[in-house]
Amino acid sequence: MGSDQSFVDFVLDNIEQAGELSARKMFGEYAIYCDGKVVALVCDNRLFVKPTPGGRAHIGDPAEAPAYPGARPSFLVEDRIEDREWLSELIRITARELPAPTPKKPKKTKKTGESRGAR
């Protein structure tokens, strides 16, 4: 089905207090970033937050579901999606507990096998 930009904007607006936010379109759906970390996915206009121990404690008894077929279960946020303070705190907790993204390696050229930046 794919998610609507308006729903993504709604989510970003509701978590604006969480930190530095952005969304990136991926395969018709969206990844939500907080402070440079992927903390959630928006798939079929539903919000899936990456599971962390602190997030689980904050939610209590979270509903869990995969964001797409074959994905690991995430916290499915539906009932409290309009609770800006609660949702922002969940995203802050999640971002704090997730590891920093690993730096990308430079791509190798086909001819020499050298890194592009190594010349």
C-alpha positions in Angstrom: 0.0 0.0 0.0 2.7 2.5 0.9 2.5 5.3 3.5 1.3 8.9 2.9 3.7 11.8 3.4 1.0 13.5 5.4 1.0 10.6 8.0 4.8 10.8 8.3 4.5 14.5 8.8 1.9 13.9 11.5 4.2 11.4 13.3 7.2 13.8 13.0 5.1 16.6 14.4 4.0 14.5 17.4 7.6 13.5 18.3 9.2 16.9 17.6 10.4 17.1 21.3 12.4 13.9 21.0 15.6 15.3 19.3 17.0 15.9 15.9 14.4 14.2 13.6 14.2 13.3 9.9 12.4 10.8 7.7 13.7 9.0 4.7 11.6 7.3 2.1 12.5 3.6 1.5 10.7 1.3 -0.8 7.4 3.2 -0.5 7.6 3.4 3.3 9.6 5.5 5.7 12.4 5.3 8.2 12.3 7.7 11.1 15.6 9.0 12.4 16.3 10.6 15.8 19.8 11.9 16.4 21.1 10.0 13.4 19.7 6.6 14.5 16.8 4.7 12.8 14.3 4.5 15.7 11.1 3.7 13.9 9.5 2.7 10.6 6.2 4.0 9.1 4.6 1.2 7.0 1.1 1.2 5.7 0.5 4.4 7.7 1.3 2.7 11.0 4.1 3.5 13.4 6.6 0.7 14.4 9.2 1.6 17.0 12.4 -0.4 17.4 12.1 -2.5 20.6 14.5 -1.7 23.5 14.3 -2.6 27.1 13.6 1.0 28.1 10.9 1.4 25.5 9.2 -1.8 26.8 9.3 -0.4 30.3 7.9 3.0 29.1 5.1 1.3 27.2 4.2 -1.4 29.8 2.6 -4.1 27.7 3.4 -3.2 24.1 1.6 -4.5 21.1 4.2 -6.0 18.8 4.1 -6.8 15.1 6.5 -6.9 12.1 6.6 -3.7 10.1 6.7 -5.8 6.9 6.7 -9.5 6.0 9.9 -11.2 7.3 10.8 -8.3 9.7 11.5 -8.7 13.4 8.6 -7.6 15.6 8.6 -3.9 16.6 6.4 -2.0 19.0 3.3 -1.0 17.2 2.0 2.3 18.4 -1.6 3.0 17.7 -3.6 4.0 20.8 -1.2 6.7 22.0 0.1 8.1 18.7 -1.5 11.5 19.4 0.0 11.7 22.9 2.9 13.9 22.0 4.7 13.9 25.3 4.5 10.1 25.8 5.5 9.4 22.2 8.4 11.9 22.2 9.7 10.2 25.4 9.4 6.8 23.8 11.5 8.0 20.8 14.1 9.6 23.1 14.4 6.4 25.1 14.7 4.3 22.0 17.4 6.6 20.4 19.4 6.6 23.7 19.4 2.8 23.9 20.2 2.0 20.2 23.9 1.8 19.2 25.4 4.4 16.9 25.2 3.6 13.2 28.4 2.0 11.8 30.3 4.3 9.4 29.9 3.3 5.8 33.0 1.9 4.0 34.1 3.8 0.9 33.0 2.0 -2.3 35.6 0.3 -4.4 36.0 1.0 -8.0 35.6 -1.9 -10.5 38.9 -1.3 -12.4 41.5 -1.2 -9.6 39.7 -2.4 -6.5 40.9 0.8 -4.8 38.6 3.0 -2.7 37.4 6.1 -4.5 38.7 8.3 -1.7 42.2 6.6 -1.7 43.6 8.3 -4.8 
